[in-house]
Amino acid sequence: MSDYKPAPEGKDPELWEIAQKRASFKTHLITYLLVNAFLWAIWYFSKGNVHAPGFPWPIWTSLGWGIGLAMHYLSAYIFPRINSVENEYNKLKNKP
């Protein structure tokens, strides 16, 4: 089931879905940037960069969440129609 709202009357449903995916990605990106900036600031101002040799701990959240963000980008901009509800509907409709 899609989390996206149906297209308003007069709007192309496929384009509407792509637009929603892109808007969702932009919200995700802003959240990622704000939360990670906060985590890096905590690390920096808590002197974590002096007392803990090696990698700074926020790197793990930035990298892990960054992978999810990259996947979200791919589904919104590079392959927006791969998981399209309309495509799945047509497959089911045309199935013998």
C-alpha positions in Angstrom: 0.0 0.0 0.0 1.3 3.4 -0.9 1.8 6.1 1.7 1.2 8.8 -0.9 -2.1 10.6 -1.3 -4.1 10.2 -4.5 -3.7 12.8 -7.2 -6.2 15.7 -7.1 -8.6 15.8 -10.0 -7.0 17.1 -13.2 -3.5 16.0 -12.1 -1.5 13.2 -13.7 -1.4 10.4 -11.1 2.0 9.2 -12.1 3.6 12.7 -12.0 1.8 13.4 -8.7 3.4 10.3 -7.2 6.8 11.3 -8.4 6.3 14.8 -7.0 5.4 13.4 -3.6 8.5 11.1 -3.6 10.7 14.1 -4.4 9.1 16.3 -1.7 9.4 13.4 0.8 13.1 13.1 -0.1 13.7 16.9 0.5 12.1 16.6 3.9 14.3 13.6 4.7 17.4 15.5 3.6 16.7 18.5 5.8 16.0 16.2 8.8 19.3 14.4 8.1 21.3 17.6 7.9 19.8 19.1 11.0 20.2 16.0 13.2 23.7 15.2 12.0 24.8 18.8 12.4 23.5 18.6 16.0 25.3 15.3 16.6 28.6 16.6 15.2 28.2 19.8 17.3 27.8 17.6 20.5 30.9 15.7 19.6 32.9 18.8 18.8 31.9 20.8 21.8 32.1 17.9 24.3 35.8 17.6 23.5 35.1 14.2 22.1 37.5 15.1 19.4 40.4 15.3 21.9 39.7 12.4 24.3 38.8 9.7 21.9 41.5 8.7 19.4 40.4 7.3 16.1 37.1 7.9 14.4 34.6 10.4 15.8 31.4 8.6 17.0 29.0 10.7 14.8 30.5 9.2 11.7 28.5 6.0 12.3 25.1 7.7 12.4 26.1 9.9 9.4 27.2 6.9 7.3 24.4 4.6 8.3 21.6 7.2 7.8 23.4 8.5 4.7 23.0 5.1 3.0 19.3 5.2 3.6 19.2 8.8 2.4 21.0 7.7 -0.8 18.5 5.0 -1.4 15.6 7.5 -0.9 17.3 9.8 -3.4 17.6 7.0 -6.0 13.9 6.1 -5.6 12.8 9.7 -5.9 15.1 11.0 -8.7 16.9 8.2 -10.6 14.3 5.4 -10.6 11.0 7.1 -9.6 8.8 4.7 -11.5 10.3 1.4 -10.5 8.1 1.0 -7.4 5.2 2.9 -9.0 1.8 1.8 -7.7 0.4 2.3 -11.2 2.9 -0.2 -12.6 2.0 -2.8 -10.0 -1.7 -2.2 -10.7 -1.2 -2.7 -14.4 0.7 -5.9 -13.8 -2.1 -7.3 -11.7 -4.8 -6.1 -14.1 -3.1 -7.7 -17.1 -2.2 -11.0 -15.4 -4.0 -13.9 -17.1 
